[in-house]
Amino acid sequence: MQTITRRLAELAARHKGLVTRIAALAAGISEAAIDHYVRAGILVPLYEGVYRHAAAPFTQDMRWLAAVLACGADAVLSRRAAATLLEWPGIRRARPEVTSPHTDLPRIDGVDLHRALRLRPFEVTSKRGIPVTAPGKTALDLCACTSFERAQEVISSAIIVKRLRPEQVLATLERSAGRGVPGTTRLRAVSLTLDEIKELESVLELHGDRELALANVPPWVRQYDFVCDDGRRVRFDVAWPDLRLGLDWDGKRWHATPARKRRTRERHESIVASSWGHLTYGWADIHLTPRDLRSEVESEVWSRLRRAA
């Protein structure tokens, strides 16, 4: 029994005083032993299969983590509860809100459970040991469950106190938002009210150039003018003229209208029809997957260098 008691204490120490039945079984503790410690009051049930160790004080963090654990693997704290955990001003949420990619979970008393088709790695982080939606994803979800005015106030305040960065909002609009995704319209509208957005668009090229400087590519020309075969005049943010390759930092992709998307597509088609390669990258590419960006540029540049040789 002393060995089991020690194992339970070790499990609780790793998870804010919590022990799950699954973790206890994996540690070699039998079902019968778990039930014995529950009857003895050493393991206090919070949710099905989730227990508080009697020696651990009950805290808000414990309540949130217990709810996440009760919702299964890959579940995360989300929405207003996530904003509270992330310390965004002007919002307080004690009741757990959890998002899970699973569809077969039963209702859990005391937990507001939301389901997502999937939660991608860049949409999830951890705060004080609790899995939680990343700041940008939290902003998107907040727009889905509150009014525009409320979302604008909270998101703006979070940016002011540096709990959220404007580029995280833009990256989320590029990667996670879209037609049919709750909160998209409001988050796009909120983003247009942020003064920092104008400044961010002007420094996108600087951020992009920093990533290119880390890539294994030959020197490039900035702001290169080119006339397509059909007479369309274009200016590339970055170009390798000898390789007939142009690159653009697309800082407005996050709020493109259908008309702008059409013009962008037509521009791209003109460039490609003129036997040029054309790469475009936005905020999400630079801030979420910079290695992939550098790898793709290197691959394209060196492929053209080999063909030229």
Stockholm file with secondary structure:
# STOCKHOLM 1.0

chainA/1-309         MQTITRRLAELAARHKGLVTRIAALAAGISEAAIDHYVRAGILVPLYEGVYRHAAAPFTQDMRWLAAVLACGADAVLSRRAAATLLEWPGIRRARPEVTSPHTDLPRIDGVDLHRALRLRPFEVTSKRGIPVTAPGKTALDLCACTSFERAQEVISSAIIVKRLRPEQVLATLERSAGRGVPGTTRLRAVSLTLDEIKELESVLELHGDRELALANVPPWVRQYDFVCDDGRRVRFDVAWPDLRLGLDWDGKRWHATPARKRRTRERHESIVASSWGHLTYGWADIHLTPRDLRSEVESEVWSRLRRAA
#=GR chainA/1-309 SS CHHHHHHHHHHHHHTTTEEEHHHHHHTTCCHHHHHHHHHTTSEEEEETTEEEETTSCCCHHHHHHHHHHHTCTTCEECHHHHHHHTTCTTCCCCSCEEEESCSCCCCCTTCEEEECSCCCGGGEEEETTEEEECHHHHHHHHHHHSCHHHHHHHHHHHHHTTSSCHHHHHHHHHHTCCTTCTTHHHHHHHHTTCHHHHHHHHHHHHHHHHHHHTSSCCCCEEEEEEECTTSCEEEEEEEEGGGTEEEEECTTGGGCCHHHHHHHHHHHHHHHHTTCEEEEECHHHHHTCHHHHHHHHHHHHHHHHHHHC
#=GC SS_cons         CHHHHHHHHHHHHHTTTEEEHHHHHHTTCCHHHHHHHHHTTSEEEEETTEEEETTSCCCHHHHHHHHHHHTCTTCEECHHHHHHHTTCTTCCCCSCEEEESCSCCCCCTTCEEEECSCCCGGGEEEETTEEEECHHHHHHHHHHHSCHHHHHHHHHHHHHTTSSCHHHHHHHHHHTCCTTCTTHHHHHHHHTTCHHHHHHHHHHHHHHHHHHHTSSCCCCEEEEEEECTTSCEEEEEEEEGGGTEEEEECTTGGGCCHHHHHHHHHHHHHHHHTTCEEEEECHHHHHTCHHHHHHHHHHHHHHHHHHHC
//
